[in-house]
Amino acid sequence: MNKNIDEAVKNIDYKRIMDKVCSKYSRYVDEDDLSSIRLHTLWQCLNKFDPERKVKFTTYLYQQLTFAIKNHLKYASQYIWVF
């Protein structure tokens, strides 16, 4: 399994898709959080992707990463820090 994630992280197509999605939200989400979300989402997509559903992996990754970042924004906005 580690070999799959290592290969996926180095894959140019996957990196390009993840960069595209993350660039849309870079103004709203911290870089460390984006990095964590993108690696976690990539790992989940590698484990859950079903090629029999006739969807390309990059399309699946794009949708899942967008959902994960939006979900992060939704829950991060619930915490308002008062100093």
C-alpha positions in Angstrom: 0.0 0.0 0.0 2.8 2.4 0.7 4.1 1.9 -2.8 0.8 3.0 -4.2 0.6 6.2 -2.2 4.3 7.0 -3.0 3.6 6.5 -6.7 0.4 8.5 -6.5 2.0 11.5 -4.8 4.6 11.6 -7.6 2.0 11.2 -10.4 2.0 14.5 -12.4 -1.7 14.2 -13.4 -2.8 13.7 -9.8 -0.6 16.5 -8.6 -1.9 18.9 -11.3 -5.5 18.1 -10.2 -4.8 18.6 -6.6 -2.9 21.9 -7.2 -5.9 23.1 -9.3 -8.4 22.4 -6.5 -6.2 23.7 -3.7 -5.4 26.9 -5.6 -9.1 27.8 -5.5 -9.2 27.6 -1.7 -5.7 28.8 -0.8 -7.1 32.2 0.3 -9.4 30.6 2.8 -7.5 27.5 4.1 -4.0 27.4 5.7 -1.3 25.8 3.6 -0.6 23.2 6.2 -4.3 22.3 6.3 -4.5 22.1 2.6 -1.5 19.8 2.4 -2.9 17.5 5.0 -6.4 17.4 3.4 -4.9 16.7 -0.1 -2.8 13.8 1.2 -5.6 12.3 3.3 -8.0 12.6 0.4 -5.6 11.1 -2.1 -5.1 8.1 0.3 -8.8 7.7 0.7 -9.4 7.9 -3.0 -6.8 5.2 -3.7 -8.5 2.9 -1.2 -12.1 3.6 -2.2 -11.9 4.0 -6.0 -13.9 1.5 -8.0 -12.8 1.3 -11.7 -15.9 -0.6 -12.6 -18.0 2.5 -12.2 -16.7 3.9 -15.5 -15.3 7.1 -13.9 -11.7 8.3 -14.3 -9.6 8.4 -11.2 -8.7 12.1 -11.7 -12.4 13.0 -11.9 -13.1 11.1 -8.7 -10.1 12.7 -7.0 -11.2 16.2 -8.1 -14.7 15.7 -6.7 -13.6 14.2 -3.4 -10.9 16.8 -2.8 -13.3 19.7 -3.5 -15.8 18.1 -1.1 -13.1 17.6 1.6 -12.0 21.2 1.5 -15.5 22.5 1.5 -16.3 20.2 4.4 -13.2 21.6 6.3 -14.3 25.1 5.7 -17.8 24.3 7.0 -16.6 22.9 10.2 -13.7 25.4 10.7 -16.2 28.3 10.5 -18.1 26.8 13.5 -15.2 27.8 15.8 -14.9 31.5 16.4 -12.0 32.5 18.5 -12.6 35.4 20.9 -9.5 37.0 22.5 
